[in-house]
């Protein structure tokens, strides 16, 4: 069975990592892990981690295929936040002012906008 995994942003150059990958290419999984464990290259740690991830991906794909053969997972009836309760579960009320009140307020006041005067505080200097 083939599985893939990728390792991004490893420290070191691709050329140095390629030297390590060339050591294990085509080998058995257990033999490749043994080689990576005892290789004195800095890139061996990152390559080993990526290889273990690929092994886990292969195991997960193999286990998952038999369990759900053609069966779709059931949709969640409610979201997680609603199940928890509290403020997250409460529906939000819409805040809209009735249109009739908004029109009456405008007609009561004059059409000119009221300008607010900025208050200026005088600071007394102590000399």
Residue, then its C-alpha position, 0 to 999 in steps of 0.5 A: x500500500x502506498x501513502x503520501x506525506x509531505x514535510x514543508x519548511x524543514x531546516x536545511x537545503x533540499x539537496x541535503x534532505x535529498x541525500x537522506x531520502x536517497x538512502x531509504x528510497x525503495x527500502x522496506x519500512x522497518x529497514x528505512x526507519x532503522x536507517x533514518x534513526x542511525x544516520x548522522x545527518x541533520x535532515x534525517x530527523x525531519x525525514x523520519x518524522x515525515x515517514x512516520x506521518x505517511x505510515x499513520x496516513x496509510x494505517x488510517x486509510x486502510x482502517x477507515x475504508x472498511x468501516x464506512x463502506x458506502x455509508x455517509x456520516x449523519x449530519x449534525x442536527x445542531x451546531x456545537x455551540x448550541x449544544x453547549x448552551x449559554x450565550x452562544x446558543x441563544x439566538x440574536x435578536x434583530x435590532x431594527x427601529x420601527x419605520x413609523x417611529x423613525x419618520x415621526x422623530x424626523x418630522x418633529x425636529x427641524x430639517x437642519x442638522x444640529x451642530x454640537x459645539x466643542x467645549x473648551x476647557x481653560x487651564x489655569x497656569x500656576x506661575 
